[in-house]
Amino acid sequence: IGWNYGSMFTLFPATCLQYFGPTAQGSNYGLLFSAWGLAGFAGPYVGGWLKDTSGTYYVPFIVGAVVVAVSVLISITMKPPAPKS
C-alpha cells in the first residue's frame, strides 16, 4: 500500500503529461483522480451489495479480479506516446 500511494502521486501526473501533453494537463489529471475517488467510494458499496445478493464473498472477489485483469490488459496494450520531433 505504501509503495502504491508513494508512487501514485508522482507517476500519475508524469504519465498523464507524457501521454496527453501539457495543453489539458489540469483537466486530464482532474478526471483521472475524480474517477479514482469515485471508484474508491463506490467500490465497497458495490462489493457489499454483491456479497448481500449472492450470499458469498466469492462474487465480489471475482468481479474485482476481472476489473484488475482488464486494467492490466489495457496497460499492456497501451502504445507509448509518439516521440516529439
PyMOL Python script that loads the backbone (N, CA, C, O; Angstrom):
from pymol import cmd

cmd.read_pdbstr("""\
ATOM      1  N   ILE A   1       0.839  -1.185   0.000  1.00  0.00           N
ATOM      2  CA  ILE A   1       0.000   0.000   0.000  1.00  0.00           C
ATOM      3  C   ILE A   1       0.879   1.241   0.000  1.00  0.00           C
ATOM      4  O   ILE A   1       0.586   2.203  -0.710  1.00  0.00           O
ATOM      5  N   GLY A   2       1.936   1.235   0.773  1.00  0.00           N
ATOM      6  CA  GLY A   2       2.801   2.405   0.845  1.00  0.00           C
ATOM      7  C   GLY A   2       3.454   2.742  -0.485  1.00  0.00           C
ATOM      8  O   GLY A   2       3.535   3.909  -0.866  1.00  0.00           O
ATOM      9  N   TRP A   3       3.916   1.728  -1.183  1.00  0.00           N
ATOM     10  CA  TRP A   3       4.538   1.971  -2.492  1.00  0.00           C
ATOM     11  C   TRP A   3       3.525   2.501  -3.479  1.00  0.00           C
ATOM     12  O   TRP A   3       3.841   3.369  -4.293  1.00  0.00           O
ATOM     13  N   ASN A   4       2.313   1.988  -3.415  1.00  0.00           N
ATOM     14  CA  ASN A   4       1.269   2.447  -4.322  1.00  0.00           C
ATOM     15  C   ASN A   4       1.019   3.936  -4.134  1.00  0.00           C
ATOM     16  O   ASN A   4       1.042   4.697  -5.102  1.00  0.00           O
ATOM     17  N   TYR A   5       0.783   4.353  -2.911  1.00  0.00           N
ATOM     18  CA  TYR A   5       0.488   5.762  -2.676  1.00  0.00           C
ATOM     19  C   TYR A   5       1.719   6.633  -2.884  1.00  0.00           C
ATOM     20  O   TYR A   5       1.602   7.775  -3.330  1.00  0.00           O
ATOM     21  N   GLY A   6       2.885   6.110  -2.567  1.00  0.00           N
ATOM     22  CA  GLY A   6       4.093   6.892  -2.769  1.00  0.00           C
ATOM     23  C   GLY A   6       4.396   7.155  -4.235  1.00  0.00           C
ATOM     24  O   GLY A   6       4.819   8.250  -4.605  1.00  0.00           O
ATOM     25  N   SER A   7       4.180   6.159  -5.054  1.00  0.00           N
ATOM     26  CA  SER A   7       4.471   6.332  -6.477  1.00  0.00           C
ATOM     27  C   SER A   7       3.311   6.940  -7.241  1.00  0.00           C
ATOM     28  O   SER A   7       3.514   7.588  -8.267  1.00  0.00           O
ATOM     29  N   MET A   8       2.098   6.739  -6.753  1.00  0.00           N
ATOM     30  CA  MET A   8       0.919   7.206  -7.480  1.00  0.00           C
ATOM     31  C   MET A   8       0.929   8.725  -7.664  1.00  0.00           C
ATOM     32  O   MET A   8       0.619   9.221  -8.747  1.00  0.00           O
ATOM     33  N   PHE A   9       1.277   9.450  -6.627  1.00  0.00           N
ATOM     34  CA  PHE A   9       1.216  10.902  -6.706  1.00  0.00           C
ATOM     35  C   PHE A   9       2.361  11.506  -7.516  1.00  0.00           C
ATOM     36  O   PHE A   9       2.333  12.696  -7.830  1.00  0.00           O
ATOM     37  N   THR A  10       3.355  10.708  -7.852  1.00  0.00           N
ATOM     38  CA  THR A  10       4.420  11.199  -8.731  1.00  0.00           C
ATOM     39  C   THR A  10       4.300  10.641 -10.148  1.00  0.00           C
ATOM     40  O   THR A  10       4.580  11.348 -11.116  1.00  0.00           O
ATOM     41  N   LEU A  11       3.888   9.384 -10.277  1.00  0.00           N
ATOM     42  CA  LEU A  11       3.815   8.769 -11.601  1.00  0.00           C
ATOM     43  C   LEU A  11       2.556   9.148 -12.375  1.00  0.00           C
ATOM     44  O   LEU A  11       2.612   9.288 -13.597  1.00  0.00           O
ATOM     45  N   PHE A  12       1.430   9.317 -11.699  1.00  0.00           N
ATOM     46  CA  PHE A  12       0.196   9.663 -12.404  1.00  0.00           C
ATOM     47  C   PHE A  12       0.317  10.975 -13.171  1.00  0.00           C
ATOM     48  O   PHE A  12       0.006  10.997 -14.361  1.00  0.00           O
ATOM     49  N   PRO A  13       0.755  12.070 -12.549  1.00  0.00           N
ATOM     50  CA  PRO A  13       0.836  13.305 -13.335  1.00  0.00           C
ATOM     51  C   PRO A  13       1.885  13.239 -14.434  1.00  0.00           C
ATOM     52  O   PRO A  13       1.680  13.790 -15.516  1.00  0.00           O
ATOM     53  N   ALA A  14       3.012  12.570 -14.172  1.00  0.00           N
ATOM     54  CA  ALA A  14       4.055  12.475 -15.196  1.00  0.00           C
ATOM     55  C   ALA A  14       3.582  11.644 -16.384  1.00  0.00           C
ATOM     56  O   ALA A  14       3.819  12.018 -17.533  1.00  0.00           O
ATOM     57  N   THR A  15       2.922  10.530 -16.121  1.00  0.00           N
ATOM     58  CA  THR A  15       2.420   9.687 -17.203  1.00  0.00           C
ATOM     59  C   THR A  15       1.305  10.382 -17.961  1.00  0.00           C
ATOM     60  O   THR A  15       1.244  10.309 -19.188  1.00  0.00           O
ATOM     61  N   CYS A  16       0.431  11.049 -17.242  1.00  0.00           N
ATOM     62  CA  CYS A  16      -0.662  11.797 -17.877  1.00  0.00           C
ATOM     63  C   CYS A  16      -0.087  12.882 -18.793  1.00  0.00           C
ATOM     64  O   CYS A  16      -0.574  13.078 -19.906  1.00  0.00           O
ATOM     65  N   LEU A  17       0.926  13.570 -18.331  1.00  0.00           N
ATOM     66  CA  LEU A  17       1.576  14.605 -19.137  1.00  0.00           C
ATOM     67  C   LEU A  17       2.259  13.993 -20.356  1.00  0.00           C
ATOM     68  O   LEU A  17       2.192  14.555 -21.449  1.00  0.00           O
ATOM     69  N   GLN A  18       2.911  12.857 -20.178  1.00  0.00           N
ATOM     70  CA  GLN A  18       3.630  12.208 -21.276  1.00  0.00           C
ATOM     71  C   GLN A  18       2.669  11.719 -22.360  1.00  0.00           C
ATOM     72  O   GLN A  18       2.978  11.825 -23.547  1.00  0.00           O
ATOM     73  N   TYR A  19       1.524  11.194 -21.975  1.00  0.00           N
ATOM     74  CA  TYR A  19       0.585  10.641 -22.954  1.00  0.00           C
ATOM     75  C   TYR A  19      -0.289  11.702 -23.606  1.00  0.00           C
ATOM     76  O   TYR A  19      -0.616  11.585 -24.787  1.00  0.00           O
ATOM     77  N   PHE A  20      -0.674  12.736 -22.863  1.00  0.00           N
ATOM     78  CA  PHE A  20      -1.661  13.684 -23.379  1.00  0.00           C
ATOM     79  C   PHE A  20      -1.127  15.091 -23.587  1.00  0.00           C
ATOM     80  O   PHE A  20      -1.822  15.926 -24.166  1.00  0.00           O
ATOM     81  N   GLY A  21       0.081  15.377 -23.134  1.00  0.00           N
ATOM     82  CA  GLY A  21       0.672  16.687 -23.352  1.00  0.00           C
ATOM     83  C   GLY A  21       0.238  17.714 -22.318  1.00  0.00           C
ATOM     84  O   GLY A  21      -0.660  17.465 -21.514  1.00  0.00           O
ATOM     85  N   PRO A  22       0.891  18.875 -22.353  1.00  0.00           N
ATOM     86  CA  PRO A  22       0.638  19.880 -21.324  1.00  0.00           C
ATOM     87  C   PRO A  22      -0.615  20.721 -21.545  1.00  0.00           C
ATOM     88  O   PRO A  22      -1.025  21.453 -20.643  1.00  0.00           O
ATOM     89  N   THR A  23      -1.230  20.635 -22.719  1.00  0.00           N
ATOM     90  CA  THR A  23      -2.355  21.515 -23.033  1.00  0.00           C
ATOM     91  C   THR A  23      -3.509  21.339 -22.058  1.00  0.00           C
ATOM     92  O   THR A  23      -4.032  22.326 -21.540  1.00  0.00           O
ATOM     93  N   ALA A  24      -3.908  20.120 -21.803  1.00  0.00           N
ATOM     94  CA  ALA A  24      -5.049  19.857 -20.922  1.00  0.00           C
ATOM     95  C   ALA A  24      -4.624  19.060 -19.693  1.00  0.00           C
ATOM     96  O   ALA A  24      -5.383  18.223 -19.204  1.00  0.00           O
ATOM     97  N   GLN A  25      -3.425  19.314 -19.196  1.00  0.00           N
ATOM     98  CA  GLN A  25      -2.901  18.550 -18.065  1.00  0.00           C
ATOM     99  C   GLN A  25      -3.807  18.651 -16.844  1.00  0.00           C
ATOM    100  O   GLN A  25      -4.063  17.645 -16.181  1.00  0.00           O
ATOM    101  N   GLY A  26      -4.286  19.827 -16.545  1.00  0.00           N
ATOM    102  CA  GLY A  26      -5.130  20.005 -15.360  1.00  0.00           C
ATOM    103  C   GLY A  26      -6.433  19.237 -15.449  1.00  0.00           C
ATOM    104  O   GLY A  26      -6.824  18.566 -14.494  1.00  0.00           O
ATOM    105  N   SER A  27      -7.109  19.326 -16.578  1.00  0.00           N
ATOM    106  CA  SER A  27      -8.391  18.624 -16.713  1.00  0.00           C
ATOM    107  C   SER A  27      -8.193  17.114 -16.816  1.00  0.00           C
ATOM    108  O   SER A  27      -8.993  16.354 -16.271  1.00  0.00           O
ATOM    109  N   ASN A  28      -7.151  16.669 -17.498  1.00  0.00           N
ATOM    110  CA  ASN A  28      -6.884  15.227 -17.585  1.00  0.00           C
ATOM    111  C   ASN A  28      -6.550  14.643 -16.217  1.00  0.00           C
ATOM    112  O   ASN A  28      -7.058  13.584 -15.850  1.00  0.00           O
ATOM    113  N   TYR A  29      -5.705  15.324 -15.473  1.00  0.00           N
ATOM    114  CA  TYR A  29      -5.318  14.856 -14.143  1.00  0.00           C
ATOM    115  C   TYR A  29      -6.513  14.908 -13.196  1.00  0.00           C
ATOM    116  O   TYR A  29      -6.684  14.021 -12.360  1.00  0.00           O
ATOM    117  N   GLY A  30      -7.341  15.947 -13.325  1.00  0.00           N
ATOM    118  CA  GLY A  30      -8.548  16.041 -12.511  1.00  0.00           C
ATOM    119  C   GLY A  30      -9.526  14.916 -12.807  1.00  0.00           C
ATOM    120  O   GLY A  30     -10.125  14.356 -11.889  1.00  0.00           O
ATOM    121  N   LEU A  31      -9.691  14.586 -14.070  1.00  0.00           N
ATOM    122  CA  LEU A  31     -10.577  13.484 -14.453  1.00  0.00           C
ATOM    123  C   LEU A  31     -10.042  12.152 -13.933  1.00  0.00           C
ATOM    124  O   LEU A  31     -10.808  11.310 -13.465  1.00  0.00           O
ATOM    125  N   LEU A  32      -8.739  11.969 -14.017  1.00  0.00           N
ATOM    126  CA  LEU A  32      -8.109  10.744 -13.532  1.00  0.00           C
ATOM    127  C   LEU A  32      -8.378  10.550 -12.046  1.00  0.00           C
ATOM    128  O   LEU A  32      -8.780   9.465 -11.626  1.00  0.00           O
ATOM    129  N   PHE A  33      -8.160  11.589 -11.250  1.00  0.00           N
ATOM    130  CA  PHE A  33      -8.353  11.452  -9.812  1.00  0.00           C
ATOM    131  C   PHE A  33      -9.817  11.483  -9.407  1.00  0.00           C
ATOM    132  O   PHE A  33     -10.169  10.947  -8.356  1.00  0.00           O
ATOM    133  N   SER A  34     -10.676  12.091 -10.203  1.00  0.00           N
ATOM    134  CA  SER A  34     -12.115  12.015  -9.924  1.00  0.00           C
ATOM    135  C   SER A  34     -12.609  10.584 -10.102  1.00  0.00           C
ATOM    136  O   SER A  34     -13.386  10.086  -9.288  1.00  0.00           O
ATOM    137  N   ALA A  35     -12.160   9.923 -11.164  1.00  0.00           N
ATOM    138  CA  ALA A  35     -12.530   8.521 -11.384  1.00  0.00           C
ATOM    139  C   ALA A  35     -11.965   7.641 -10.278  1.00  0.00           C
ATOM    140  O   ALA A  35     -12.638   6.717  -9.822  1.00  0.00           O
ATOM    141  N   TRP A  36     -10.753   7.913  -9.845  1.00  0.00           N
ATOM    142  CA  TRP A  36     -10.126   7.153  -8.763  1.00  0.00           C
ATOM    143  C   TRP A  36     -10.917   7.324  -7.468  1.00  0.00           C
ATOM    144  O   TRP A  36     -11.151   6.353  -6.749  1.00  0.00           O
ATOM    145  N   GLY A  37     -11.328   8.554  -7.172  1.00  0.00           N
ATOM    146  CA  GLY A  37     -12.112   8.811  -5.968  1.00  0.00           C
ATOM    147  C   GLY A  37     -13.491   8.179  -6.026  1.00  0.00           C
ATOM    148  O   GLY A  37     -13.962   7.626  -5.032  1.00  0.00           O
ATOM    149  N   LEU A  38     -14.140   8.255  -7.175  1.00  0.00           N
ATOM    150  CA  LEU A  38     -15.459   7.643  -7.336  1.00  0.00           C
ATOM    151  C   LEU A  38     -15.374   6.127  -7.152  1.00  0.00           C
ATOM    152  O   LEU A  38     -16.230   5.530  -6.499  1.00  0.00           O
ATOM    153  N   ALA A  39     -14.357   5.515  -7.720  1.00  0.00           N
ATOM    154  CA  ALA A  39     -14.183   4.068  -7.556  1.00  0.00           C
ATOM    155  C   ALA A  39     -13.894   3.714  -6.099  1.00  0.00           C
ATOM    156  O   ALA A  39     -14.385   2.701  -5.599  1.00  0.00           O
ATOM    157  N   GLY A  40     -13.108   4.533  -5.422  1.00  0.00           N
ATOM    158  CA  GLY A  40     -12.822   4.286  -4.015  1.00  0.00           C
ATOM    159  C   GLY A  40     -14.045   4.435  -3.133  1.00  0.00           C
ATOM    160  O   GLY A  40     -14.153   3.779  -2.097  1.00  0.00           O
ATOM    161  N   PHE A  41     -14.969   5.296  -3.542  1.00  0.00           N
ATOM    162  CA  PHE A  41     -16.206   5.490  -2.788  1.00  0.00           C
ATOM    163  C   PHE A  41     -17.222   4.399  -3.105  1.00  0.00           C
ATOM    164  O   PHE A  41     -17.831   3.835  -2.195  1.00  0.00           O
ATOM    165  N   ALA A  42     -17.409   4.100  -4.386  1.00  0.00           N
ATOM    166  CA  ALA A  42     -18.458   3.170  -4.804  1.00  0.00           C
ATOM    167  C   ALA A  42     -18.048   1.708  -4.657  1.00  0.00           C
ATOM    168  O   ALA A  42     -18.907   0.846  -4.467  1.00  0.00           O
ATOM    169  N   GLY A  43     -16.763   1.415  -4.741  1.00  0.00           N
ATOM    170  CA  GLY A  43     -16.301   0.030  -4.702  1.00  0.00           C
ATOM    171  C   GLY A  43     -16.755  -0.763  -3.488  1.00  0.00           C
ATOM    172  O   GLY A  43     -17.275  -1.867  -3.650  1.00  0.00           O
ATOM    173  N   PRO A  44     -16.579  -0.242  -2.274  1.00  0.00           N
ATOM    174  CA  PRO A  44     -17.037  -1.001  -1.107  1.00  0.00           C
ATOM    175  C   PRO A  44     -18.549  -1.219  -1.082  1.00  0.00           C
ATOM    176  O   PRO A  44     -19.022  -2.270  -0.651  1.00  0.00           O
ATOM    177  N   TYR A  45     -19.295  -0.231  -1.542  1.00  0.00           N
ATOM    178  CA  TYR A  45     -20.751  -0.391  -1.567  1.00  0.00           C
ATOM    179  C   TYR A  45     -21.176  -1.448  -2.583  1.00  0.00           C
ATOM    180  O   TYR A  45     -22.043  -2.276  -2.304  1.00  0.00           O
ATOM    181  N   VAL A  46     -20.563  -1.414  -3.752  1.00  0.00           N
ATOM    182  CA  VAL A  46     -20.881  -2.415  -4.778  1.00  0.00           C
ATOM    183  C   VAL A  46     -20.452  -3.803  -4.302  1.00  0.00           C
ATOM    184  O   VAL A  46     -21.184  -4.776  -4.481  1.00  0.00           O
ATOM    185  N   GLY A  47     -19.271  -3.892  -3.698  1.00  0.00           N
ATOM    186  CA  GLY A  47     -18.819  -5.175  -3.165  1.00  0.00           C
ATOM    187  C   GLY A  47     -19.743  -5.705  -2.082  1.00  0.00           C
ATOM    188  O   GLY A  47     -20.033  -6.901  -2.043  1.00  0.00           O
ATOM    189  N   GLY A  48     -20.207  -4.823  -1.202  1.00  0.00           N
ATOM    190  CA  GLY A  48     -21.152  -5.236  -0.167  1.00  0.00           C
ATOM    191  C   GLY A  48     -22.480  -5.677  -0.745  1.00  0.00           C
ATOM    192  O   GLY A  48     -23.075  -6.653  -0.287  1.00  0.00           O
ATOM    193  N   TRP A  49     -22.944  -4.953  -1.754  1.00  0.00           N
ATOM    194  CA  TRP A  49     -24.205  -5.329  -2.399  1.00  0.00           C
ATOM    195  C   TRP A  49     -24.075  -6.684  -3.084  1.00  0.00           C
ATOM    196  O   TRP A  49     -24.978  -7.517  -3.003  1.00  0.00           O
ATOM    197  N   LEU A  50     -22.948  -6.903  -3.759  1.00  0.00           N
ATOM    198  CA  LEU A  50     -22.727  -8.199  -4.409  1.00  0.00           C
ATOM    199  C   LEU A  50     -22.679  -9.333  -3.390  1.00  0.00           C
ATOM    200  O   LEU A  50     -23.207 -10.417  -3.639  1.00  0.00           O
ATOM    201  N   LYS A  51     -22.051  -9.087  -2.248  1.00  0.00           N
ATOM    202  CA  LYS A  51     -21.996 -10.107  -1.198  1.00  0.00           C
ATOM    203  C   LYS A  51     -23.387 -10.369  -0.643  1.00  0.00           C
ATOM    204  O   LYS A  51     -23.764 -11.521  -0.429  1.00  0.00           O
ATOM    205  N   ASP A  52     -24.154  -9.302  -0.409  1.00  0.00           N
ATOM    206  CA  ASP A  52     -25.501  -9.468   0.139  1.00  0.00           C
ATOM    207  C   ASP A  52     -26.429 -10.197  -0.827  1.00  0.00           C
ATOM    208  O   ASP A  52     -27.234 -11.029  -0.408  1.00  0.00           O
ATOM    209  N   THR A  53     -26.319  -9.889  -2.110  1.00  0.00           N
ATOM    210  CA  THR A  53     -27.220 -10.527  -3.075  1.00  0.00           C
ATOM    211  C   THR A  53     -26.806 -11.959  -3.406  1.00  0.00           C
ATOM    212  O   THR A  53     -27.658 -12.802  -3.687  1.00  0.00           O
ATOM    213  N   SER A  54     -25.504 -12.236  -3.373  1.00  0.00           N
ATOM    214  CA  SER A  54     -25.056 -13.593  -3.702  1.00  0.00           C
ATOM    215  C   SER A  54     -24.917 -14.474  -2.466  1.00  0.00           C
ATOM    216  O   SER A  54     -24.961 -15.700  -2.567  1.00  0.00           O
ATOM    217  N   GLY A  55     -24.750 -13.855  -1.304  1.00  0.00           N
ATOM    218  CA  GLY A  55     -24.601 -14.625  -0.075  1.00  0.00           C
ATOM    219  C   GLY A  55     -23.194 -15.126   0.180  1.00  0.00           C
ATOM    220  O   GLY A  55     -22.960 -15.856   1.144  1.00  0.00           O
ATOM    221  N   THR A  56     -22.256 -14.746  -0.669  1.00  0.00           N
ATOM    222  CA  THR A  56     -20.874 -15.199  -0.512  1.00  0.00           C
ATOM    223  C   THR A  56     -19.922 -14.086  -0.943  1.00  0.00           C
ATOM    224  O   THR A  56     -20.280 -13.207  -1.727  1.00  0.00           O
ATOM    225  N   TYR A  57     -18.708 -14.147  -0.414  1.00  0.00           N
ATOM    226  CA  TYR A  57     -17.696 -13.168  -0.809  1.00  0.00           C
ATOM    227  C   TYR A  57     -17.031 -13.543  -2.133  1.00  0.00           C
ATOM    228  O   TYR A  57     -16.233 -12.773  -2.668  1.00  0.00           O
ATOM    229  N   TYR A  58     -17.348 -14.696  -2.651  1.00  0.00           N
ATOM    230  CA  TYR A  58     -16.739 -15.175  -3.892  1.00  0.00           C
ATOM    231  C   TYR A  58     -17.030 -14.224  -5.057  1.00  0.00           C
ATOM    232  O   TYR A  58     -16.125 -13.884  -5.819  1.00  0.00           O
ATOM    233  N   VAL A  59     -18.268 -13.803  -5.195  1.00  0.00           N
ATOM    234  CA  VAL A  59     -18.666 -12.960  -6.329  1.00  0.00           C
ATOM    235  C   VAL A  59     -17.945 -11.612  -6.315  1.00  0.00           C
ATOM    236  O   VAL A  59     -17.394 -11.227  -7.347  1.00  0.00           O
ATOM    237  N   PRO A  60     -17.918 -10.865  -5.187  1.00  0.00           N
ATOM    238  CA  PRO A  60     -17.186  -9.591  -5.229  1.00  0.00           C
ATOM    239  C   PRO A  60     -15.700  -9.751  -5.540  1.00  0.00           C
ATOM    240  O   PRO A  60     -15.113  -8.906  -6.216  1.00  0.00           O
ATOM    241  N   PHE A  61     -15.092 -10.826  -5.052  1.00  0.00           N
ATOM    242  CA  PHE A  61     -13.675 -11.037  -5.353  1.00  0.00           C
ATOM    243  C   PHE A  61     -13.454 -11.384  -6.819  1.00  0.00           C
ATOM    244  O   PHE A  61     -12.459 -10.963  -7.408  1.00  0.00           O
ATOM    245  N   ILE A  62     -14.359 -12.139  -7.411  1.00  0.00           N
ATOM    246  CA  ILE A  62     -14.248 -12.456  -8.838  1.00  0.00           C
ATOM    247  C   ILE A  62     -14.433 -11.189  -9.667  1.00  0.00           C
ATOM    248  O   ILE A  62     -13.692 -10.962 -10.624  1.00  0.00           O
ATOM    249  N   VAL A  63     -15.410 -10.364  -9.310  1.00  0.00           N
ATOM    250  CA  VAL A  63     -15.622  -9.099 -10.030  1.00  0.00           C
ATOM    251  C   VAL A  63     -14.381  -8.220  -9.903  1.00  0.00           C
ATOM    252  O   VAL A  63     -13.941  -7.627 -10.887  1.00  0.00           O
ATOM    253  N   GLY A  64     -13.815  -8.131  -8.703  1.00  0.00           N
ATOM    254  CA  GLY A  64     -12.591  -7.357  -8.512  1.00  0.00           C
ATOM    255  C   GLY A  64     -11.434  -7.896  -9.331  1.00  0.00           C
ATOM    256  O   GLY A  64     -10.665  -7.125  -9.904  1.00  0.00           O
ATOM    257  N   ALA A  65     -11.304  -9.215  -9.393  1.00  0.00           N
ATOM    258  CA  ALA A  65     -10.237  -9.824 -10.189  1.00  0.00           C
ATOM    259  C   ALA A  65     -10.418  -9.532 -11.671  1.00  0.00           C
ATOM    260  O   ALA A  65      -9.440  -9.297 -12.381  1.00  0.00           O
ATOM    261  N   VAL A  66     -11.657  -9.544 -12.142  1.00  0.00           N
ATOM    262  CA  VAL A  66     -11.921  -9.232 -13.552  1.00  0.00           C
ATOM    263  C   VAL A  66     -11.567  -7.777 -13.846  1.00  0.00           C
ATOM    264  O   VAL A  66     -10.965  -7.483 -14.879  1.00  0.00           O
ATOM    265  N   VAL A  67     -11.935  -6.868 -12.949  1.00  0.00           N
ATOM    266  CA  VAL A  67     -11.607  -5.451 -13.142  1.00  0.00           C
ATOM    267  C   VAL A  67     -10.091  -5.254 -13.187  1.00  0.00           C
ATOM    268  O   VAL A  67      -9.587  -4.513 -14.032  1.00  0.00           O
ATOM    269  N   VAL A  68      -9.373  -5.907 -12.292  1.00  0.00           N
ATOM    270  CA  VAL A  68      -7.910  -5.804 -12.287  1.00  0.00           C
ATOM    271  C   VAL A  68      -7.327  -6.411 -13.560  1.00  0.00           C
ATOM    272  O   VAL A  68      -6.400  -5.845 -14.139  1.00  0.00           O
ATOM    273  N   ALA A  69      -7.851  -7.551 -14.006  1.00  0.00           N
ATOM    274  CA  ALA A  69      -7.349  -8.185 -15.227  1.00  0.00           C
ATOM    275  C   ALA A  69      -7.563  -7.290 -16.441  1.00  0.00           C
ATOM    276  O   ALA A  69      -6.686  -7.184 -17.298  1.00  0.00           O
ATOM    277  N   VAL A  70      -8.719  -6.649 -16.519  1.00  0.00           N
ATOM    278  CA  VAL A  70      -8.983  -5.735 -17.637  1.00  0.00           C
ATOM    279  C   VAL A  70      -8.016  -4.559 -17.597  1.00  0.00           C
ATOM    280  O   VAL A  70      -7.497  -4.150 -18.636  1.00  0.00           O
ATOM    281  N   SER A  71      -7.769  -4.011 -16.408  1.00  0.00           N
ATOM    282  CA  SER A  71      -6.845  -2.878 -16.324  1.00  0.00           C
ATOM    283  C   SER A  71      -5.418  -3.293 -16.673  1.00  0.00           C
ATOM    284  O   SER A  71      -4.678  -2.507 -17.265  1.00  0.00           O
ATOM    285  N   VAL A  72      -5.024  -4.502 -16.319  1.00  0.00           N
ATOM    286  CA  VAL A  72      -3.694  -4.994 -16.699  1.00  0.00           C
ATOM    287  C   VAL A  72      -3.605  -5.148 -18.212  1.00  0.00           C
ATOM    288  O   VAL A  72      -2.599  -4.771 -18.814  1.00  0.00           O
ATOM    289  N   LEU A  73      -4.641  -5.695 -18.830  1.00  0.00           N
ATOM    290  CA  LEU A  73      -4.641  -5.836 -20.292  1.00  0.00           C
ATOM    291  C   LEU A  73      -4.578  -4.479 -20.984  1.00  0.00           C
ATOM    292  O   LEU A  73      -3.867  -4.321 -21.976  1.00  0.00           O
ATOM    293  N   ILE A  74      -5.308  -3.513 -20.475  1.00  0.00           N
ATOM    294  CA  ILE A  74      -5.255  -2.166 -21.054  1.00  0.00           C
ATOM    295  C   ILE A  74      -3.853  -1.591 -20.905  1.00  0.00           C
ATOM    296  O   ILE A  74      -3.324  -0.992 -21.842  1.00  0.00           O
ATOM    297  N   SER A  75      -3.249  -1.768 -19.731  1.00  0.00           N
ATOM    298  CA  SER A  75      -1.897  -1.249 -19.506  1.00  0.00           C
ATOM    299  C   SER A  75      -0.877  -1.905 -20.424  1.00  0.00           C
ATOM    300  O   SER A  75       0.033  -1.241 -20.920  1.00  0.00           O
ATOM    301  N   ILE A  76      -1.023  -3.194 -20.648  1.00  0.00           N
ATOM    302  CA  ILE A  76      -0.075  -3.913 -21.500  1.00  0.00           C
ATOM    303  C   ILE A  76      -0.216  -3.499 -22.960  1.00  0.00           C
ATOM    304  O   ILE A  76       0.781  -3.399 -23.674  1.00  0.00           O
ATOM    305  N   THR A  77      -1.438  -3.258 -23.407  1.00  0.00           N
ATOM    306  CA  THR A  77      -1.658  -2.957 -24.821  1.00  0.00           C
ATOM    307  C   THR A  77      -1.551  -1.472 -25.153  1.00  0.00           C
ATOM    308  O   THR A  77      -1.653  -1.100 -26.322  1.00  0.00           O
ATOM    309  N   MET A  78      -1.349  -0.620 -24.158  1.00  0.00           N
ATOM    310  CA  MET A  78      -1.180   0.809 -24.448  1.00  0.00           C
ATOM    311  C   MET A  78       0.106   1.028 -25.225  1.00  0.00           C
ATOM    312  O   MET A  78       1.153   0.472 -24.893  1.00  0.00           O
ATOM    313  N   LYS A  79       0.013   1.829 -26.241  1.00  0.00           N
ATOM    314  CA  LYS A  79       1.200   2.162 -27.020  1.00  0.00           C
ATOM    315  C   LYS A  79       1.887   3.362 -26.373  1.00  0.00           C
ATOM    316  O   LYS A  79       1.222   4.265 -25.866  1.00  0.00           O
ATOM    317  N   PRO A  80       3.208   3.369 -26.393  1.00  0.00           N
ATOM    318  CA  PRO A  80       3.901   4.530 -25.834  1.00  0.00           C
ATOM    319  C   PRO A  80       3.608   5.772 -26.666  1.00  0.00           C
ATOM    320  O   PRO A  80       3.320   5.675 -27.859  1.00  0.00           O
ATOM    321  N   PRO A  81       3.681   6.920 -26.042  1.00  0.00           N
ATOM    322  CA  PRO A  81       3.423   8.141 -26.808  1.00  0.00           C
ATOM    323  C   PRO A  81       4.443   8.323 -27.921  1.00  0.00           C
ATOM    324  O   PRO A  81       5.601   7.926 -27.799  1.00  0.00           O
ATOM    325  N   ALA A  82       3.992   8.925 -28.994  1.00  0.00           N
ATOM    326  CA  ALA A  82       4.881   9.181 -30.131  1.00  0.00           C
ATOM    327  C   ALA A  82       5.954  10.183 -29.720  1.00  0.00           C
ATOM    328  O   ALA A  82       5.664  11.152 -29.018  1.00  0.00           O
ATOM    329  N   PRO A  83       7.190   9.955 -30.154  1.00  0.00           N
ATOM    330  CA  PRO A  83       8.250  10.909 -29.814  1.00  0.00           C
ATOM    331  C   PRO A  83       7.992  12.260 -30.472  1.00  0.00           C
ATOM    332  O   PRO A  83       7.539  12.344 -31.614  1.00  0.00           O
ATOM    333  N   LYS A  84       8.290  13.297 -29.727  1.00  0.00           N
ATOM    334  CA  LYS A  84       8.099  14.650 -30.260  1.00  0.00           C
ATOM    335  C   LYS A  84       9.332  15.050 -31.045  1.00  0.00           C
ATOM    336  O   LYS A  84      10.464  14.882 -30.594  1.00  0.00           O
ATOM    337  N   SER A  85       9.086  15.577 -32.222  1.00  0.00           N
ATOM    338  CA  SER A  85      10.228  15.951 -33.067  1.00  0.00           C
ATOM    339  C   SER A  85      10.597  17.395 -32.899  1.00  0.00           C
ATOM    340  O   SER A  85      11.536  17.871 -33.537  1.00  0.00           O
TER     341      SER A  85
END
""", "prot")
cmd.dss("prot")
cmd.show_as("cartoon", "prot")
cmd.util.cbc("prot")
cmd.orient("prot")
